[in-house]
Amino acid sequence: MPFYECLAIHDRRSNGWTNMTFIIEATKDDHRTADIRSSAIDAVILARKLAADGFAVSIQNPAGRQYSADQFKLLLTNESLN
């Protein structure tokens, strides 16, 4: 299991407190990165910065749905959490 998935699972189980976890994955050439943010807006800000630097970026919402760069604006609506 990838490191970021372990963090997301741990986050969701911590003391009954549910933390919304957005996973940002980015790849460019040989470089791959995964970051975690607790809010959609923070995830989109980071993802857009990475995309501007030439990375191919996707965001996974707490429900497990993947969003590509052209769909990031959907993460800023309530529908993305369903």
PyMOL Python script that loads the backbone (N, CA, C, O; Angstrom):
from pymol import cmd

cmd.read_pdbstr("""\
ATOM      1  N   MET A   1       0.852  -1.186   0.000  1.00  0.00           N
ATOM      2  CA  MET A   1       0.000   0.000   0.000  1.00  0.00           C
ATOM      3  C   MET A   1       0.887   1.235   0.000  1.00  0.00           C
ATOM      4  O   MET A   1       1.803   1.335   0.816  1.00  0.00           O
ATOM      5  N   PRO A   2       0.630   2.177  -0.903  1.00  0.00           N
ATOM      6  CA  PRO A   2       1.441   3.401  -0.940  1.00  0.00           C
ATOM      7  C   PRO A   2       1.339   4.190   0.370  1.00  0.00           C
ATOM      8  O   PRO A   2       0.332   4.136   1.075  1.00  0.00           O
ATOM      9  N   PHE A   3       2.387   4.904   0.662  1.00  0.00           N
ATOM     10  CA  PHE A   3       2.496   5.683   1.897  1.00  0.00           C
ATOM     11  C   PHE A   3       1.298   6.609   2.104  1.00  0.00           C
ATOM     12  O   PHE A   3       0.745   6.670   3.202  1.00  0.00           O
ATOM     13  N   TYR A   4       0.891   7.338   1.045  1.00  0.00           N
ATOM     14  CA  TYR A   4      -0.192   8.304   1.195  1.00  0.00           C
ATOM     15  C   TYR A   4      -1.515   7.619   1.502  1.00  0.00           C
ATOM     16  O   TYR A   4      -2.362   8.210   2.172  1.00  0.00           O
ATOM     17  N   GLU A   5      -1.722   6.380   1.028  1.00  0.00           N
ATOM     18  CA  GLU A   5      -2.951   5.665   1.362  1.00  0.00           C
ATOM     19  C   GLU A   5      -2.959   5.289   2.829  1.00  0.00           C
ATOM     20  O   GLU A   5      -4.005   5.351   3.476  1.00  0.00           O
ATOM     21  N   CYS A   6      -1.814   4.901   3.368  1.00  0.00           N
ATOM     22  CA  CYS A   6      -1.725   4.588   4.790  1.00  0.00           C
ATOM     23  C   CYS A   6      -2.083   5.799   5.632  1.00  0.00           C
ATOM     24  O   CYS A   6      -2.804   5.680   6.622  1.00  0.00           O
ATOM     25  N   LEU A   7      -1.580   6.971   5.242  1.00  0.00           N
ATOM     26  CA  LEU A   7      -1.893   8.197   5.969  1.00  0.00           C
ATOM     27  C   LEU A   7      -3.379   8.501   5.917  1.00  0.00           C
ATOM     28  O   LEU A   7      -3.970   8.889   6.924  1.00  0.00           O
ATOM     29  N   ALA A   8      -3.991   8.326   4.745  1.00  0.00           N
ATOM     30  CA  ALA A   8      -5.407   8.622   4.595  1.00  0.00           C
ATOM     31  C   ALA A   8      -6.240   7.696   5.461  1.00  0.00           C
ATOM     32  O   ALA A   8      -7.196   8.139   6.098  1.00  0.00           O
ATOM     33  N   ILE A   9      -5.892   6.415   5.496  1.00  0.00           N
ATOM     34  CA  ILE A   9      -6.632   5.461   6.323  1.00  0.00           C
ATOM     35  C   ILE A   9      -6.455   5.808   7.787  1.00  0.00           C
ATOM     36  O   ILE A   9      -7.424   5.806   8.546  1.00  0.00           O
ATOM     37  N   HIS A  10      -5.232   6.106   8.196  1.00  0.00           N
ATOM     38  CA  HIS A  10      -4.968   6.487   9.585  1.00  0.00           C
ATOM     39  C   HIS A  10      -5.764   7.731   9.954  1.00  0.00           C
ATOM     40  O   HIS A  10      -6.346   7.791  11.037  1.00  0.00           O
ATOM     41  N   ASP A  11      -5.796   8.712   9.080  1.00  0.00           N
ATOM     42  CA  ASP A  11      -6.532   9.943   9.323  1.00  0.00           C
ATOM     43  C   ASP A  11      -8.005   9.665   9.585  1.00  0.00           C
ATOM     44  O   ASP A  11      -8.593  10.242  10.500  1.00  0.00           O
ATOM     45  N   ARG A  12      -8.596   8.800   8.801  1.00  0.00           N
ATOM     46  CA  ARG A  12     -10.021   8.533   8.915  1.00  0.00           C
ATOM     47  C   ARG A  12     -10.369   7.754  10.176  1.00  0.00           C
ATOM     48  O   ARG A  12     -11.520   7.776  10.611  1.00  0.00           O
ATOM     49  N   ARG A  13      -9.415   7.078  10.761  1.00  0.00           N
ATOM     50  CA  ARG A  13      -9.694   6.242  11.922  1.00  0.00           C
ATOM     51  C   ARG A  13      -9.281   6.903  13.240  1.00  0.00           C
ATOM     52  O   ARG A  13      -9.538   6.344  14.306  1.00  0.00           O
ATOM     53  N   SER A  14      -8.670   8.038  13.195  1.00  0.00           N
ATOM     54  CA  SER A  14      -8.099   8.626  14.396  1.00  0.00           C
ATOM     55  C   SER A  14      -9.170   9.073  15.387  1.00  0.00           C
ATOM     56  O   SER A  14      -9.866  10.063  15.161  1.00  0.00           O
ATOM     57  N   ASN A  15      -9.291   8.345  16.467  1.00  0.00           N
ATOM     58  CA  ASN A  15     -10.152   8.664  17.620  1.00  0.00           C
ATOM     59  C   ASN A  15     -11.594   9.010  17.250  1.00  0.00           C
ATOM     60  O   ASN A  15     -12.225   9.819  17.930  1.00  0.00           O
ATOM     61  N   GLY A  16     -12.113   8.421  16.203  1.00  0.00           N
ATOM     62  CA  GLY A  16     -13.492   8.678  15.821  1.00  0.00           C
ATOM     63  C   GLY A  16     -13.709  10.023  15.152  1.00  0.00           C
ATOM     64  O   GLY A  16     -14.827  10.333  14.741  1.00  0.00           O
ATOM     65  N   TRP A  17     -12.667  10.824  15.035  1.00  0.00           N
ATOM     66  CA  TRP A  17     -12.776  12.140  14.411  1.00  0.00           C
ATOM     67  C   TRP A  17     -12.468  11.991  12.946  1.00  0.00           C
ATOM     68  O   TRP A  17     -11.379  11.540  12.591  1.00  0.00           O
ATOM     69  N   THR A  18     -13.396  12.357  12.083  1.00  0.00           N
ATOM     70  CA  THR A  18     -13.204  12.192  10.654  1.00  0.00           C
ATOM     71  C   THR A  18     -12.569  13.438  10.070  1.00  0.00           C
ATOM     72  O   THR A  18     -13.116  14.536  10.169  1.00  0.00           O
ATOM     73  N   ASN A  19     -11.425  13.257   9.469  1.00  0.00           N
ATOM     74  CA  ASN A  19     -10.731  14.364   8.809  1.00  0.00           C
ATOM     75  C   ASN A  19     -10.865  14.159   7.309  1.00  0.00           C
ATOM     76  O   ASN A  19     -10.601  13.067   6.806  1.00  0.00           O
ATOM     77  N   MET A  20     -11.270  15.189   6.598  1.00  0.00           N
ATOM     78  CA  MET A  20     -11.391  15.098   5.149  1.00  0.00           C
ATOM     79  C   MET A  20      -9.985  15.078   4.572  1.00  0.00           C
ATOM     80  O   MET A  20      -9.174  15.957   4.864  1.00  0.00           O
ATOM     81  N   THR A  21      -9.702  14.087   3.761  1.00  0.00           N
ATOM     82  CA  THR A  21      -8.372  13.931   3.211  1.00  0.00           C
ATOM     83  C   THR A  21      -8.420  13.965   1.691  1.00  0.00           C
ATOM     84  O   THR A  21      -9.091  13.149   1.060  1.00  0.00           O
ATOM     85  N   PHE A  22      -7.707  14.911   1.118  1.00  0.00           N
ATOM     86  CA  PHE A  22      -7.562  15.030  -0.326  1.00  0.00           C
ATOM     87  C   PHE A  22      -6.134  14.650  -0.672  1.00  0.00           C
ATOM     88  O   PHE A  22      -5.192  15.175  -0.079  1.00  0.00           O
ATOM     89  N   ILE A  23      -5.962  13.739  -1.630  1.00  0.00           N
ATOM     90  CA  ILE A  23      -4.648  13.258  -2.011  1.00  0.00           C
ATOM     91  C   ILE A  23      -4.299  13.839  -3.378  1.00  0.00           C
ATOM     92  O   ILE A  23      -5.032  13.656  -4.350  1.00  0.00           O
ATOM     93  N   ILE A  24      -3.173  14.541  -3.436  1.00  0.00           N
ATOM     94  CA  ILE A  24      -2.713  15.163  -4.673  1.00  0.00           C
ATOM     95  C   ILE A  24      -1.542  14.333  -5.188  1.00  0.00           C
ATOM     96  O   ILE A  24      -0.521  14.206  -4.511  1.00  0.00           O
ATOM     97  N   GLU A  25      -1.689  13.772  -6.382  1.00  0.00           N
ATOM     98  CA  GLU A  25      -0.606  13.010  -7.010  1.00  0.00           C
ATOM     99  C   GLU A  25      -0.110  13.774  -8.226  1.00  0.00           C
ATOM    100  O   GLU A  25      -0.902  14.285  -9.019  1.00  0.00           O
ATOM    101  N   ALA A  26       1.210  13.846  -8.366  1.00  0.00           N
ATOM    102  CA  ALA A  26       1.796  14.576  -9.485  1.00  0.00           C
ATOM    103  C   ALA A  26       2.986  13.796 -10.034  1.00  0.00           C
ATOM    104  O   ALA A  26       3.776  13.229  -9.280  1.00  0.00           O
ATOM    105  N   THR A  27       3.098  13.777 -11.356  1.00  0.00           N
ATOM    106  CA  THR A  27       4.226  13.124 -12.007  1.00  0.00           C
ATOM    107  C   THR A  27       4.803  14.022 -13.091  1.00  0.00           C
ATOM    108  O   THR A  27       4.089  14.740 -13.792  1.00  0.00           O
ATOM    109  N   LYS A  28       6.125  13.950 -13.199  1.00  0.00           N
ATOM    110  CA  LYS A  28       6.838  14.692 -14.249  1.00  0.00           C
ATOM    111  C   LYS A  28       8.163  13.971 -14.469  1.00  0.00           C
ATOM    112  O   LYS A  28       8.979  13.844 -13.556  1.00  0.00           O
ATOM    113  N   ASP A  29       8.357  13.507 -15.690  1.00  0.00           N
ATOM    114  CA  ASP A  29       9.555  12.733 -16.019  1.00  0.00           C
ATOM    115  C   ASP A  29       9.660  11.549 -15.054  1.00  0.00           C
ATOM    116  O   ASP A  29       8.744  10.730 -14.984  1.00  0.00           O
ATOM    117  N   ASP A  30      10.765  11.449 -14.311  1.00  0.00           N
ATOM    118  CA  ASP A  30      10.976  10.347 -13.364  1.00  0.00           C
ATOM    119  C   ASP A  30      10.462  10.678 -11.964  1.00  0.00           C
ATOM    120  O   ASP A  30      10.500   9.827 -11.075  1.00  0.00           O
ATOM    121  N   HIS A  31       9.993  11.881 -11.764  1.00  0.00           N
ATOM    122  CA  HIS A  31       9.625  12.346 -10.427  1.00  0.00           C
ATOM    123  C   HIS A  31       8.129  12.134 -10.169  1.00  0.00           C
ATOM    124  O   HIS A  31       7.285  12.510 -10.982  1.00  0.00           O
ATOM    125  N   ARG A  32       7.827  11.533  -9.040  1.00  0.00           N
ATOM    126  CA  ARG A  32       6.435  11.343  -8.627  1.00  0.00           C
ATOM    127  C   ARG A  32       6.298  11.801  -7.188  1.00  0.00           C
ATOM    128  O   ARG A  32       7.146  11.507  -6.345  1.00  0.00           O
ATOM    129  N   THR A  33       5.222  12.521  -6.915  1.00  0.00           N
ATOM    130  CA  THR A  33       4.991  13.012  -5.568  1.00  0.00           C
ATOM    131  C   THR A  33       3.535  12.801  -5.182  1.00  0.00           C
ATOM    132  O   THR A  33       2.652  12.788  -6.039  1.00  0.00           O
ATOM    133  N   ALA A  34       3.294  12.639  -3.904  1.00  0.00           N
ATOM    134  CA  ALA A  34       1.938  12.539  -3.372  1.00  0.00           C
ATOM    135  C   ALA A  34       1.885  13.392  -2.112  1.00  0.00           C
ATOM    136  O   ALA A  34       2.730  13.267  -1.225  1.00  0.00           O
ATOM    137  N   ASP A  35       0.892  14.250  -2.046  1.00  0.00           N
ATOM    138  CA  ASP A  35       0.713  15.136  -0.901  1.00  0.00           C
ATOM    139  C   ASP A  35      -0.715  14.992  -0.395  1.00  0.00           C
ATOM    140  O   ASP A  35      -1.610  14.579  -1.131  1.00  0.00           O
ATOM    141  N   ILE A  36      -0.912  15.337   0.861  1.00  0.00           N
ATOM    142  CA  ILE A  36      -2.229  15.257   1.480  1.00  0.00           C
ATOM    143  C   ILE A  36      -2.615  16.632   1.993  1.00  0.00           C
ATOM    144  O   ILE A  36      -1.803  17.333   2.598  1.00  0.00           O
ATOM    145  N   ARG A  37      -3.854  17.010   1.747  1.00  0.00           N
ATOM    146  CA  ARG A  37      -4.402  18.258   2.269  1.00  0.00           C
ATOM    147  C   ARG A  37      -5.765  17.958   2.893  1.00  0.00           C
ATOM    148  O   ARG A  37      -6.459  17.029   2.478  1.00  0.00           O
ATOM    149  N   SER A  38      -6.134  18.746   3.884  1.00  0.00           N
ATOM    150  CA  SER A  38      -7.384  18.498   4.596  1.00  0.00           C
ATOM    151  C   SER A  38      -8.563  19.270   4.029  1.00  0.00           C
ATOM    152  O   SER A  38      -9.697  19.058   4.460  1.00  0.00           O
ATOM    153  N   SER A  39      -8.325  20.157   3.078  1.00  0.00           N
ATOM    154  CA  SER A  39      -9.440  20.889   2.477  1.00  0.00           C
ATOM    155  C   SER A  39      -9.294  20.896   0.961  1.00  0.00           C
ATOM    156  O   SER A  39      -8.191  20.807   0.423  1.00  0.00           O
ATOM    157  N   ALA A  40     -10.425  21.004   0.294  1.00  0.00           N
ATOM    158  CA  ALA A  40     -10.435  21.012  -1.169  1.00  0.00           C
ATOM    159  C   ALA A  40      -9.683  22.220  -1.712  1.00  0.00           C
ATOM    160  O   ALA A  40      -8.928  22.094  -2.676  1.00  0.00           O
ATOM    161  N   ILE A  41      -9.876  23.372  -1.115  1.00  0.00           N
ATOM    162  CA  ILE A  41      -9.229  24.581  -1.620  1.00  0.00           C
ATOM    163  C   ILE A  41      -7.713  24.466  -1.520  1.00  0.00           C
ATOM    164  O   ILE A  41      -7.002  24.868  -2.442  1.00  0.00           O
ATOM    165  N   ASP A  42      -7.210  23.925  -0.418  1.00  0.00           N
ATOM    166  CA  ASP A  42      -5.764  23.748  -0.268  1.00  0.00           C
ATOM    167  C   ASP A  42      -5.229  22.735  -1.284  1.00  0.00           C
ATOM    168  O   ASP A  42      -4.143  22.912  -1.835  1.00  0.00           O
ATOM    169  N   ALA A  43      -5.996  21.682  -1.522  1.00  0.00           N
ATOM    170  CA  ALA A  43      -5.594  20.674  -2.506  1.00  0.00           C
ATOM    171  C   ALA A  43      -5.531  21.272  -3.906  1.00  0.00           C
ATOM    172  O   ALA A  43      -4.584  21.015  -4.650  1.00  0.00           O
ATOM    173  N   VAL A  44      -6.526  22.063  -4.263  1.00  0.00           N
ATOM    174  CA  VAL A  44      -6.571  22.669  -5.593  1.00  0.00           C
ATOM    175  C   VAL A  44      -5.441  23.681  -5.760  1.00  0.00           C
ATOM    176  O   VAL A  44      -4.833  23.744  -6.829  1.00  0.00           O
ATOM    177  N   ILE A  45      -5.152  24.461  -4.745  1.00  0.00           N
ATOM    178  CA  ILE A  45      -4.054  25.439  -4.823  1.00  0.00           C
ATOM    179  C   ILE A  45      -2.730  24.723  -5.097  1.00  0.00           C
ATOM    180  O   ILE A  45      -1.983  25.118  -5.992  1.00  0.00           O
ATOM    181  N   LEU A  46      -2.441  23.674  -4.329  1.00  0.00           N
ATOM    182  CA  LEU A  46      -1.201  22.933  -4.534  1.00  0.00           C
ATOM    183  C   LEU A  46      -1.177  22.279  -5.912  1.00  0.00           C
ATOM    184  O   LEU A  46      -0.167  22.341  -6.615  1.00  0.00           O
ATOM    185  N   ALA A  47      -2.279  21.657  -6.296  1.00  0.00           N
ATOM    186  CA  ALA A  47      -2.339  20.968  -7.588  1.00  0.00           C
ATOM    187  C   ALA A  47      -2.121  21.935  -8.749  1.00  0.00           C
ATOM    188  O   ALA A  47      -1.432  21.605  -9.714  1.00  0.00           O
ATOM    189  N   ARG A  48      -2.698  23.112  -8.656  1.00  0.00           N
ATOM    190  CA  ARG A  48      -2.510  24.100  -9.729  1.00  0.00           C
ATOM    191  C   ARG A  48      -1.070  24.597  -9.801  1.00  0.00           C
ATOM    192  O   ARG A  48      -0.555  24.847 -10.891  1.00  0.00           O
ATOM    193  N   LYS A  49      -0.419  24.740  -8.650  1.00  0.00           N
ATOM    194  CA  LYS A  49       0.994  25.129  -8.644  1.00  0.00           C
ATOM    195  C   LYS A  49       1.841  24.055  -9.316  1.00  0.00           C
ATOM    196  O   LYS A  49       2.723  24.361 -10.119  1.00  0.00           O
ATOM    197  N   LEU A  50       1.566  22.791  -8.981  1.00  0.00           N
ATOM    198  CA  LEU A  50       2.314  21.691  -9.575  1.00  0.00           C
ATOM    199  C   LEU A  50       2.064  21.617 -11.085  1.00  0.00           C
ATOM    200  O   LEU A  50       2.993  21.385 -11.859  1.00  0.00           O
ATOM    201  N   ALA A  51       0.819  21.813 -11.499  1.00  0.00           N
ATOM    202  CA  ALA A  51       0.491  21.793 -12.928  1.00  0.00           C
ATOM    203  C   ALA A  51       1.215  22.916 -13.663  1.00  0.00           C
ATOM    204  O   ALA A  51       1.690  22.721 -14.782  1.00  0.00           O
ATOM    205  N   ALA A  52       1.301  24.083 -13.041  1.00  0.00           N
ATOM    206  CA  ALA A  52       2.009  25.214 -13.653  1.00  0.00           C
ATOM    207  C   ALA A  52       3.499  24.917 -13.809  1.00  0.00           C
ATOM    208  O   ALA A  52       4.156  25.473 -14.689  1.00  0.00           O
ATOM    209  N   ASP A  53       4.031  24.040 -12.957  1.00  0.00           N
ATOM    210  CA  ASP A  53       5.439  23.640 -13.047  1.00  0.00           C
ATOM    211  C   ASP A  53       5.641  22.464 -14.002  1.00  0.00           C
ATOM    212  O   ASP A  53       6.742  21.923 -14.096  1.00  0.00           O
ATOM    213  N   GLY A  54       4.591  22.072 -14.702  1.00  0.00           N
ATOM    214  CA  GLY A  54       4.719  21.032 -15.717  1.00  0.00           C
ATOM    215  C   GLY A  54       4.395  19.622 -15.276  1.00  0.00           C
ATOM    216  O   GLY A  54       4.631  18.673 -16.024  1.00  0.00           O
ATOM    217  N   PHE A  55       3.858  19.463 -14.077  1.00  0.00           N
ATOM    218  CA  PHE A  55       3.486  18.142 -13.585  1.00  0.00           C
ATOM    219  C   PHE A  55       2.109  17.744 -14.117  1.00  0.00           C
ATOM    220  O   PHE A  55       1.244  18.598 -14.314  1.00  0.00           O
ATOM    221  N   ALA A  56       1.910  16.457 -14.347  1.00  0.00           N
ATOM    222  CA  ALA A  56       0.583  15.898 -14.607  1.00  0.00           C
ATOM    223  C   ALA A  56      -0.007  15.612 -13.226  1.00  0.00           C
ATOM    224  O   ALA A  56       0.564  14.843 -12.453  1.00  0.00           O
ATOM    225  N   VAL A  57      -1.149  16.230 -12.917  1.00  0.00           N
ATOM    226  CA  VAL A  57      -1.665  16.222 -11.552  1.00  0.00           C
ATOM    227  C   VAL A  57      -3.085  15.670 -11.505  1.00  0.00           C
ATOM    228  O   VAL A  57      -3.883  15.884 -12.417  1.00  0.00           O
ATOM    229  N   SER A  58      -3.383  14.951 -10.418  1.00  0.00           N
ATOM    230  CA  SER A  58      -4.757  14.535 -10.133  1.00  0.00           C
ATOM    231  C   SER A  58      -4.989  14.660  -8.632  1.00  0.00           C
ATOM    232  O   SER A  58      -4.052  14.616  -7.835  1.00  0.00           O
ATOM    233  N   ILE A  59      -6.250  14.817  -8.269  1.00  0.00           N
ATOM    234  CA  ILE A  59      -6.641  14.904  -6.861  1.00  0.00           C
ATOM    235  C   ILE A  59      -7.685  13.840  -6.599  1.00  0.00           C
ATOM    236  O   ILE A  59      -8.611  13.652  -7.388  1.00  0.00           O
ATOM    237  N   GLN A  60      -7.527  13.145  -5.482  1.00  0.00           N
ATOM    238  CA  GLN A  60      -8.531  12.176  -5.035  1.00  0.00           C
ATOM    239  C   GLN A  60      -9.265  12.770  -3.847  1.00  0.00           C
ATOM    240  O   GLN A  60      -8.635  13.204  -2.882  1.00  0.00           O
ATOM    241  N   ASN A  61     -10.606  12.794  -3.908  1.00  0.00           N
ATOM    242  CA  ASN A  61     -11.384  13.351  -2.804  1.00  0.00           C
ATOM    243  C   ASN A  61     -11.587  12.288  -1.720  1.00  0.00           C
ATOM    244  O   ASN A  61     -11.220  11.132  -1.932  1.00  0.00           O
ATOM    245  N   PRO A  62     -12.162  12.645  -0.565  1.00  0.00           N
ATOM    246  CA  PRO A  62     -12.328  11.688   0.528  1.00  0.00           C
ATOM    247  C   PRO A  62     -13.160  10.458   0.152  1.00  0.00           C
ATOM    248  O   PRO A  62     -12.999   9.401   0.763  1.00  0.00           O
ATOM    249  N   ALA A  63     -14.034  10.577  -0.830  1.00  0.00           N
ATOM    250  CA  ALA A  63     -14.853   9.446  -1.261  1.00  0.00           C
ATOM    251  C   ALA A  63     -14.106   8.547  -2.239  1.00  0.00           C
ATOM    252  O   ALA A  63     -14.618   7.493  -2.617  1.00  0.00           O
ATOM    253  N   GLY A  64     -12.899   8.944  -2.659  1.00  0.00           N
ATOM    254  CA  GLY A  64     -12.096   8.132  -3.550  1.00  0.00           C
ATOM    255  C   GLY A  64     -12.204   8.490  -5.022  1.00  0.00           C
ATOM    256  O   GLY A  64     -11.588   7.829  -5.857  1.00  0.00           O
ATOM    257  N   ARG A  65     -12.964   9.512  -5.361  1.00  0.00           N
ATOM    258  CA  ARG A  65     -13.104   9.915  -6.764  1.00  0.00           C
ATOM    259  C   ARG A  65     -11.875  10.707  -7.206  1.00  0.00           C
ATOM    260  O   ARG A  65     -11.394  11.579  -6.483  1.00  0.00           O
ATOM    261  N   GLN A  66     -11.373  10.394  -8.401  1.00  0.00           N
ATOM    262  CA  GLN A  66     -10.219  11.070  -8.975  1.00  0.00           C
ATOM    263  C   GLN A  66     -10.663  12.252  -9.838  1.00  0.00           C
ATOM    264  O   GLN A  66     -11.635  12.151 -10.587  1.00  0.00           O
ATOM    265  N   TYR A  67      -9.957  13.353  -9.728  1.00  0.00           N
ATOM    266  CA  TYR A  67     -10.207  14.553 -10.522  1.00  0.00           C
ATOM    267  C   TYR A  67      -8.943  14.916 -11.281  1.00  0.00           C
ATOM    268  O   TYR A  67      -7.874  15.044 -10.684  1.00  0.00           O
ATOM    269  N   SER A  68      -9.054  15.080 -12.579  1.00  0.00           N
ATOM    270  CA  SER A  68      -7.930  15.528 -13.387  1.00  0.00           C
ATOM    271  C   SER A  68      -7.901  17.061 -13.374  1.00  0.00           C
ATOM    272  O   SER A  68      -8.817  17.704 -12.862  1.00  0.00           O
ATOM    273  N   ALA A  69      -6.848  17.628 -13.937  1.00  0.00           N
ATOM    274  CA  ALA A  69      -6.657  19.082 -13.875  1.00  0.00           C
ATOM    275  C   ALA A  69      -7.844  19.871 -14.416  1.00  0.00           C
ATOM    276  O   ALA A  69      -8.172  20.931 -13.883  1.00  0.00           O
ATOM    277  N   ASP A  70      -8.483  19.377 -15.454  1.00  0.00           N
ATOM    278  CA  ASP A  70      -9.612  20.114 -16.024  1.00  0.00           C
ATOM    279  C   ASP A  70     -10.879  19.999 -15.181  1.00  0.00           C
ATOM    280  O   ASP A  70     -11.891  20.621 -15.504  1.00  0.00           O
ATOM    281  N   GLN A  71     -10.837  19.211 -14.105  1.00  0.00           N
ATOM    282  CA  GLN A  71     -11.994  19.033 -13.223  1.00  0.00           C
ATOM    283  C   GLN A  71     -11.794  19.630 -11.834  1.00  0.00           C
ATOM    284  O   GLN A  71     -12.674  19.507 -10.982  1.00  0.00           O
ATOM    285  N   PHE A  72     -10.654  20.275 -11.590  1.00  0.00           N
ATOM    286  CA  PHE A  72     -10.365  20.774 -10.244  1.00  0.00           C
ATOM    287  C   PHE A  72     -11.449  21.706  -9.718  1.00  0.00           C
ATOM    288  O   PHE A  72     -11.732  21.705  -8.520  1.00  0.00           O
ATOM    289  N   LYS A  73     -12.056  22.496 -10.588  1.00  0.00           N
ATOM    290  CA  LYS A  73     -13.089  23.434 -10.122  1.00  0.00           C
ATOM    291  C   LYS A  73     -14.272  22.690  -9.492  1.00  0.00           C
ATOM    292  O   LYS A  73     -14.966  23.243  -8.639  1.00  0.00           O
ATOM    293  N   LEU A  74     -14.502  21.446  -9.906  1.00  0.00           N
ATOM    294  CA  LEU A  74     -15.589  20.656  -9.324  1.00  0.00           C
ATOM    295  C   LEU A  74     -15.328  20.323  -7.858  1.00  0.00           C
ATOM    296  O   LEU A  74     -16.270  20.096  -7.098  1.00  0.00           O
ATOM    297  N   LEU A  75     -14.063  20.290  -7.457  1.00  0.00           N
ATOM    298  CA  LEU A  75     -13.725  20.021  -6.065  1.00  0.00           C
ATOM    299  C   LEU A  75     -14.143  21.159  -5.149  1.00  0.00           C
ATOM    300  O   LEU A  75     -14.241  20.982  -3.934  1.00  0.00           O
ATOM    301  N   LEU A  76     -14.386  22.313  -5.723  1.00  0.00           N
ATOM    302  CA  LEU A  76     -14.747  23.474  -4.909  1.00  0.00           C
ATOM    303  C   LEU A  76     -16.252  23.601  -4.729  1.00  0.00           C
ATOM    304  O   LEU A  76     -16.730  24.609  -4.208  1.00  0.00           O
ATOM    305  N   THR A  77     -17.007  22.586  -5.157  1.00  0.00           N
ATOM    306  CA  THR A  77     -18.460  22.552  -4.973  1.00  0.00           C
ATOM    307  C   THR A  77     -18.802  21.440  -3.988  1.00  0.00           C
ATOM    308  O   THR A  77     -17.995  20.535  -3.773  1.00  0.00           O
ATOM    309  N   ASN A  78     -19.961  21.497  -3.401  1.00  0.00           N
ATOM    310  CA  ASN A  78     -20.411  20.472  -2.472  1.00  0.00           C
ATOM    311  C   ASN A  78     -20.587  19.115  -3.148  1.00  0.00           C
ATOM    312  O   ASN A  78     -20.493  18.082  -2.485  1.00  0.00           O
ATOM    313  N   GLU A  79     -20.843  19.101  -4.457  1.00  0.00           N
ATOM    314  CA  GLU A  79     -21.053  17.848  -5.162  1.00  0.00           C
ATOM    315  C   GLU A  79     -19.837  16.941  -5.124  1.00  0.00           C
ATOM    316  O   GLU A  79     -19.981  15.722  -5.207  1.00  0.00           O
ATOM    317  N   SER A  80     -18.648  17.502  -5.000  1.00  0.00           N
ATOM    318  CA  SER A  80     -17.434  16.707  -5.019  1.00  0.00           C
ATOM    319  C   SER A  80     -17.301  15.819  -3.795  1.00  0.00           C
ATOM    320  O   SER A  80     -16.538  14.853  -3.814  1.00  0.00           O
ATOM    321  N   LEU A  81     -18.017  16.124  -2.749  1.00  0.00           N
ATOM    322  CA  LEU A  81     -17.897  15.360  -1.506  1.00  0.00           C
ATOM    323  C   LEU A  81     -18.865  14.190  -1.462  1.00  0.00           C
ATOM    324  O   LEU A  81     -18.796  13.371  -0.546  1.00  0.00           O
ATOM    325  N   ASN A  82     -19.750  14.096  -2.415  1.00  0.00           N
ATOM    326  CA  ASN A  82     -20.727  13.002  -2.438  1.00  0.00           C
ATOM    327  C   ASN A  82     -20.193  11.806  -3.181  1.00  0.00           C
ATOM    328  O   ASN A  82     -20.883  10.793  -3.298  1.00  0.00           O
TER     329      ASN A  82
END
""", "prot")
cmd.dss("prot")
cmd.show_as("cartoon", "prot")
cmd.util.cbc("prot")
cmd.orient("prot")
